[in-house]
Amino acid sequence: MDTLAAYGAKLVVLALSLTIAYLAYHGYRQSGSEPMLYVSGGFVLIGTGAICEGMLYGLAGISISAAGLVQAALVSTGMVLILLSLRSGP
């Protein structure tokens, strides 16, 4: 039951991050604002990072520490993209 709840929570995070990424990309297409493209890419990476740890550990048989490292790298890269979008201005 705990595993199902964890997968459910990760799917919610993925759905929310992909929704935000879609809206940011839509904003980029309408305005041509490059920072919105960075926001979109950042949330795609954050959403991917949210689900990759469990998939790598459970399905691919990678150690939990290696899977956690991959997750941290994806989420960190996504946050850097979002930070770049905030620093570059409108």
Steps between C-alpha positions, in 0.01 A plus 500: 500500500784740580657433160174582327469826691859593410438430132179699516675797657774488237242488222329809645836684502562390141154610385533840670849565366402402146192722521716793609750418224223496240362834619847655499566367150165636386599837647830481313321428172265795549752756619831372366650561845806274529487482882164321472672233292755452781218470754333239283817294465573533869164360602532212254829406664358538850202281411726239342722504805198444722425163347838375381639391836231241565504379142877463489507322834194280454507421131860535389657358816734794555607561859293747699798733544573508125131553422488780757803661338329495159186650653696774675686583178176531301322709761806723551535558127132590481539748782803655331291553185228668705761713676642604162152600388465723806841656452458575128200729548197552275 
